Amino acid sequence: MNTATLQLERPAAVALTDAFWYWLKLGFISFGGPAGQIALMHTELVEKRRWISEQRFLHALNYCMVLPGPEATQLAVYIGWLMHRTRGGIIAGTLFVLPSLAILIALTWVYMVFGNLPLVAGVLYGIKPAVVAIVLAAAWRIGSRSLKNAWLIAIAVAAFLAIAVLQLPFPLIVLTAAALGLAGGRVMPDKFKIGGGHAAAKASFGPAIIDDDTPTPLHARFSWRKLIAVIAIGAGLGAAVWMAIALLFGVADPLAQMGWFFTKAAMLTFGGAYAVLPYVYQGGVNTYHWVTPAQMIDGLALGETTPGPLIMIVAFVGFVGGWSKALFGADSLFIAGTAGACVATFFTFLPSFIFILAGGPLVESTRDNIRLTAPLTAISAAVVGVIVSLAVFFAEHVFNIEKPPVQWDFIAMAITLAACIALFRFKAGTIKVIFACAFAGLVVSYLT
């Protein structure tokens, strides 16, 4: 630490209104997926504003990484909660998601109304192959952190075969991986130590409001009474909303089905959004028929080009499902789509708020216990195989490889190859790759 750093004064306490405007701004500029969003928060909150020290920031991040759910959203909730109690966490998480929800509703409406226009179709033709490359890059990125030995690689391969060949349900794969991890943590703990952690802080940016030596606030200290109360309130809220939907529209109504389905999906998102996408694909495409395979790929493309967590693709699925099922009649398709998007988003993100507001102190206190982290290590390994299977699912439809070779789309394959080179070799950003592929698709559509 240099002399200039030592002379910096600790920032003044931040008012809740100031935090409100920061979290709202973050919701509109949080492009780049979890890594980009976490980097944005680090730059602003640790380096510039010094609301929280780097050690405390990484401590919170490591906690969020072992929970199911979108880690960047949970990190925002955590920091908001740490600074301004429960209301601060709710504000931070809500504002992190709301702009993305509004933008996706608007874009999905455009997609449903104008998706068949030559201009839009040409853009989507180029984006779809890019999505295949992006999913492969996600598998590589997660695998490079998670697959530290032959045992974890074997779990990843087994998970790929289980979902791609045997077509086993995703929850069963997650539970099996957790059981293997639990056993592995007892028999060979060195092989199942949690991987992909974040290194200790190497830099100091001056004293922070919540610094390394700042005592844990009273509201962040663990107690069984608080834990039970928050879980009861959160679960009760979710149950009340679902019951209201079921009473108004019926248990078999798509909105009620979405509420239950996306609650389950939220509990299975170990490893980020890409990990749960195969489960959403299975349910949204094969089980409930809310979206088609082609629409699912288009939805992922839209999710990649909008701010907010990538798991917001659930809003696309909910909107298209509500629209395609004409929940409120043929004259109210937009209202039906918006209702589906809001229901999917609410039930997807509610568990994340409960995890942070209720379980933060408890999980932090047991984070280094190998018996608890080994199942998560095995789940992370299985997630890699599942994500690769997702790329295969998408490739089958984008390249037409399920059809005879004469109908294979070699142009789409070439776009995917170029996108892979850009992502793997030149480390290009996702947004740049998507726009470049969209332009290529537009050019191809007008030349053919």
C-alpha positions, -999 to +999 in steps of 0.1 A: +000+000+000+015+033-010+015+067+008-012+081-014-035+053-005-028+057+032-038+093+031-072+086+016-101+092+039-129+067+045-159+077+024-190+090+041-219+066+047-241+062+016-277+072+018-303+046+006-315+071-021-279+073-035-277+035-035-311+034-053-298+054-082-266+034-085-285+001-086-309+015-111-280+026-133-263-008-130-295-025-142-293-006-175-256-010-182-249-046-169-240-062-201-214-090-205-229-118-185-220-126-149-183-119-154-189-085-169-215-076-143-193-086-114-164-066-130-186-036-132-196-038-096-160-043-086-148-012-105-176+010-091-180-003-055-145-014-047-122+009-067-141+041-073-168+046-047-151+024-020-184+012-005-168-022+003-133-035+005-119-060-020-116-087+007-152-083+017-163-081-019-146-114-027-159-129+005-195-121-006-188-133-042-175-166-030-206-171-010-228-163-040-208-187-062-218-218-040-255-209-041-280-219-069-291-188-088-276-159-108-244-150-088-242-114-101-278-107-090-272-123-056-240-103-052-260-071-057-286-083-032-258-092-007-240-058-009-273-039-008-283-060+022-250-055+040-252-018+035-289-010+040-304-040+057-333-060+041-348-031+022-314-023+007-310-059-006-345-060-021-339-026-038-305-037-052-318-070-066-350-057-079-334-028-098-308-052-112-335-072-128-364-047-137-347-029-166-338-062-183-374-074-178-388-043-194-364-044-223-370-081-230-407-077-229-404-049-256-379-069-277-400-101-275-431-083-286-411-070-316-399-105-323-434-120-321-449-094-344-421-087-368-399-118-365-408-130-401-397-098-418-367-104-441-346-079-421-353-095-387-350-130-401-316-122-417-303-108-384-315-138-365-300-162-391-266-148-382-272-147-344-283-183-341-249-198-351-232-173-327-253-187-299-239-222-305-204-207-302-213-187-271-226-218-253-195-238-262-174-209-248-194-210-216-187-247-212-150-241-217-149-213-193-167-232-165-149-264-173-115-248-170-124-238-135-143-269-124-127-300-140-095-302-120-090-339-121-101-371-139-129-378-114-146-345-122-140-350-159-157-384-157-187-368-139-190-342-167-189-368-194-215-389-176-237-359-172-234-352-210-244-388-219-272-388-193-290-358-208-280-360-244-283-397-250-304-411-222-325-379-220-327-381-182-342-351-164-319-324-153-329-325-116-320-362-115-286-355-129-280-327-103-291-350-074-269-378-087-239-355-090-245-342-055-246-378-041-213-386-059-198-354-045-209-362-010-194-397-012-162-384-029-158-357-002-156-384+024-134-409+005-111-386-014-116-351-001-086-337-020-103-345-053-135-327-044-122-294-030-143-266-044-126-252-075-127-219-093-124-198-062-113-162-063-078-153-053-072-132-023-071-095-028-037-082-040-045-045-041-060-018-018-079+011-031-080+029+002-103+026+033-139+016+025-172+021+042-174-017+048-137-024+053-117-056+062-119-047+099-155-034+099-175-055+124-204-075+110-235-054+113-261-066+137-286-074+110-260-096+092-252-118+123-267-153+122-296-163+144-320-192+140-350-169+146-341-146+117-333-175+094-367-192+101-386-159+099-371-148+065-376-183+050-412-184+062-419-149+048-402-156+015-418-190+010-452-177+022-450-149-004-442-173-032-470-196-021-495-168-018-488-155-053-490-190-068-522-197-049-537-165-062-528-175-098-542-210-093-575-197-078-580-171-106-570-192-136-568-229-124-540-252-114-536-264-150-533-229-164-500-220-181-494-192-156-497-216-126-475-241-144-449-214-150-449-205-114-441-240-102-417-248-131-396-217-127-394-221-089-379-256-095-356-241-122-344-215-097-333-242-073-312-259-099-291-230-113-257-242-098-231-229-122-250-200-136-277-195-162-261-218-188-264-247-163-302-244-160-309-237-197-311-274-206-338-278-179-357-247-192-353-262-227-367-295-216-397-280-198-404-250-221-400-269-254-407-306-248-430-307-217-452-276-218-447-265-255-444-228-245-417-222-271-403-240-301-366-251-304-360-222-329-377-197-305-355-209-276-324-202-296-337-168-306-345-161-269-310-169-258-297-145-285-320-117-272-309-125-237-272-122-247-277-087-262-297-071-233-285-059-199-291-079-168-286-116-158-287-141-187-312-162-168-337-134-179-343-157-209-370-170-186-389-138-193-387-145-230-400-181-225-428-168-203-438-140-228-438-164-258-456-190-237-483-166-226-486-152-262-487-185-279-513-199-255-534-168-259-541-168-222-566-139-222-579-142-258-567-134-292-571-096-287-549-095-255-518-113-267-494-086-254-510-086-219-508-124-219-472-123-229-464-097-203-481-117-176-461-148-185-429-129-185-436-114-151-446-147-135-415-164-149-393-137-136-409-135-101-406-172-094-371-175-109-356-147-087-376-150-054-354-179-042-322-158-047-335-131-024-344-157+002-310-174+000-292-141+006-315-125+031-319-157+052-289-178+047-259-155+043-244-157+078-251-195+080-235-203+046-205-181+053-198-198+086-197-232+069-182-223+035-149-241+041-165-274+053-155-300+027-186-321+034-208-292+023-187-280-006-178-314-022-214-319-036-212-284-051-179-293-067-195-324-083-225-305-094-203-279-111-185-307-130-219-322-141-229-287-152-201-286-178-214-318-195-250-304-194-239-271-211-221-290-238-253-310-244-271-277-247-247-266-275-255-299-292-292-294-289-289-259-305-265-271-332-289-298-344-315-271-352-292-244-364-272-266-387-301-289-397-278-318-389-308-340-379-317-340-416-298-357-445-264-341-453-277-324-485-297-301-462-270-293-438-265-255-434-228-251-441-230-213-440-243-215-404-215-239-396-190-214-410-205-185-389-202-207-358-166-216-366-157-179-371-175-170-338-156-198-320-123-184-333-132-149-322-142-161-287-115-187-280-085-173-300-090-136-298-110-134-266-136-111-283-165-098-263-199-116-266-217-085-277-192-078-305-194-114-317-232-113-318-233-080-338-207-092-362-226-125-368-259-106-371-243-085-399-230-116-416-264-132-414-280-101-429-255-101-458-261-138-465-298-134-464-297-108-491-272-127-513-291-160-512 
